[in-house]
Amino acid sequence: MKAVFIERFGGPDVLQYGDFPDPVAGRGEVVVDVVAASVNAADWKVRAGHYEQSTFPFVLGRDFSGVVDALGEGVTEFKPGDPVFGVCDRGQEGAYAEKVAINAGIVARKPDGLSHVNAAAMALTGLTALNAIEDTLKLQPGETILIHGGAGGVASFAIQLAKHIGAHVITTASARNHDYVQSLGADEIIDYNAEDFAKVVSNCDAVFDTVGGDVAQRSFAVLKPGGRAAFIGSGAQAPKPNRADVTSLRPVVGRTRRHLDRIAQLYLQGAVRAPEIKLLRLSDAVKAHQLSESRHVRGKLVFQVR
Ligand SMILES: NC(=O)c1ccc[n+]([C@@H]2O[C@H](COP(=O)([O-])OP(=O)(O)OC[C@H]3O[C@@H](n4cnc5c(N)ncnc54)[C@H](OP(=O)(O)O)[C@@H]3O)[C@@H](O)[C@H]2O)c1
């Protein structure tokens, strides 16, 4: 099969597109013919060595949509030809390829009304947004939430989910993305290049930060007493708050079929739409990583694999 892999850590130039051995379905696994796979910010961090993954050669890529090709021993719930989508288990990536092997228990059926490209675009981002907004922040109707990095892949889903729950959504984005985040449902938009969000936002029930760095630490200031903040751009630990009356949380983004089914259900009922998508080929992986690493992609980059 064709795949994008690395044999050492480094810049985008270490990405190689070429032939790679087909994966084999182990016990409890399915092999999926990948139709679309998405680019996540984690991918360039893995490529650069931030996660200390050390088995080479290593095929990158965390989420995909495709068609079941082969079943491992013990798999009875799928048959070859079933359309599925999913997010690879932690440490077991491999979606930047024509085929991927994955634990069948964390794969979901892709409904006909959801395209492979849209399913791949929303798999890890949707999973992350659901974990953050519903499971971790437990956002309630009528609450106010500040979502940082509104134009990114995770936030594109999170803004719509928060609106669906019935929250008031404030988001940060550069001016060129204001129409986009407004179309997702944002009630208030802050141009973070022109205004300091910490000075113009206050009294929030919740913050969801997808940006990290200094933005994370300064976010505690906008919370009301008892408020809570969730962080996915600040590494494995939530930042320590500089006040005692708020809660700082790091969502645990597990891989579950239940969450993938919920993504599909929210999409089919019209509660969320897919993010803006730029389609690329696997052979464009270097360009994809250059774009992703710039941290100004609007929506998602998706590889049309077949
Ligand atoms: N399991 C997990 O924990 C998990 C899962 C998925 C993602 N993540 C992490 O979550 C983060 C977000 O990922 P992503 O794929 O959604 O997006 P991303 O590609 O990291 O970010 C893209 C967006 O960030 C915006 N942005 C950049 N700097 C900003 C700032 N200072 N303030 C506001 N917006 C800013 C950009 O919009 P503008 O052009 O408008 O600036 C752009 O649309 C990444 O760090 C990723 O590694 C974690």
The ligand as an ORCA input file, in Angstrom:
! r2SCAN-3c Opt
* xyz 0 1
  N      -6.775     14.605     22.458
  C      -6.376     15.837     22.600
  O      -5.990     16.241     23.668
  C      -6.396     16.749     21.424
  C      -7.155     16.421     20.314
  C      -7.209     17.285     19.247
  C      -6.464     18.468     19.302
  N      -5.698     18.726     20.381
  C      -4.892     19.981     20.447
  O      -5.789     21.054     20.373
  C      -5.178     22.158     19.713
  C      -6.116     22.677     18.632
  O      -6.115     21.813     17.533
  P      -6.965     22.168     16.212
  O      -6.637     21.100     15.238
  O      -8.360     22.412     16.580
  O      -6.428     23.554     15.728
  P      -4.964     24.092     15.293
  O      -4.675     23.604     13.918
  O      -3.960     23.829     16.353
  O      -5.255     25.629     15.321
  C      -5.848     26.275     14.249
  C      -6.607     27.513     14.656
  O      -6.054     28.175     15.801
  C      -6.350     29.565     15.654
  N      -5.417     30.331     16.476
  C      -4.073     30.291     16.436
  N      -3.579     31.118     17.407
  C      -4.644     31.654     18.056
  C      -4.812     32.563     19.147
  N      -3.756     33.101     19.776
  N      -6.062     32.857     19.551
  C      -7.142     32.335     18.932
  N      -7.061     31.492     17.883
  C      -5.829     31.144     17.467
  C      -6.232     29.811     14.171
  O      -7.181     30.779     13.794
  P      -6.709     32.235     13.311
  O      -6.082     32.014     11.962
  O      -7.999     32.975     13.301
  O      -5.705     32.701     14.303
  C      -6.573     28.479     13.514
  O      -7.829     28.455     12.888
  C      -3.820     21.648     19.216
  O      -2.817     22.032     20.132
  C      -3.981     20.146     19.243
  O      -2.760     19.445     19.406
  C      -5.660     17.917     21.454
*
